[in-house]
Amino acid sequence: MTSYDAIVIGSGPGGSSSALKLAEAGLSVLVIEKGRSFDLKSCDPFSQRELEQKYKNSGITVALGMPKISYVEGACLGG
């Protein structure tokens, strides 16, 4: 069984920068990501296919409240 000093959940900007800092400090780090890894050429940039492939809810997520806020949330390796 492999053991790690730190486990980081998510490979987005926060997770990947945290994992980097921990690794630079000499810790063994495991990064866990639920999304898939895609080749950069898997779809055209800024296309509908990219939204469907790489973003949660196909790029349409809303935080309800006052005001309502629309945002995108990555769902692939790298956030």
ChimeraX attribute file (.defattr): number of C-alpha atoms within 10 A of each C-alpha:
attribute: neighborCount
match mode: 1-to-1
recipient: residues
	/A:1	2
	/A:2	3
	/A:3	9
	/A:4	9
	/A:5	11
	/A:6	14
	/A:7	15
	/A:8	16
	/A:9	15
	/A:10	20
	/A:11	22
	/A:12	17
	/A:13	11
	/A:14	13
	/A:15	18
	/A:16	17
	/A:17	12
	/A:18	16
	/A:19	23
	/A:20	13
	/A:21	12
	/A:22	17
	/A:23	15
	/A:24	10
	/A:25	9
	/A:26	10
	/A:27	14
	/A:28	14
	/A:29	18
	/A:30	15
	/A:31	14
	/A:32	13
	/A:33	18
	/A:34	12
	/A:35	18
	/A:36	12
	/A:37	12
	/A:38	13
	/A:39	6
	/A:40	8
	/A:41	7
	/A:42	10
	/A:43	15
	/A:44	10
	/A:45	11
	/A:46	8
	/A:47	10
	/A:48	12
	/A:49	14
	/A:50	15
	/A:51	20
	/A:52	14
	/A:53	20
	/A:54	22
	/A:55	19
	/A:56	17
	/A:57	15
	/A:58	17
	/A:59	19
	/A:60	13
	/A:61	14
	/A:62	12
	/A:63	10
	/A:64	9
	/A:65	7
	/A:66	6
	/A:67	7
	/A:68	9
	/A:69	10
	/A:70	11
	/A:71	10
	/A:72	14
	/A:73	16
	/A:74	18
	/A:75	24
	/A:76	19
	/A:77	16
	/A:78	18
	/A:79	20
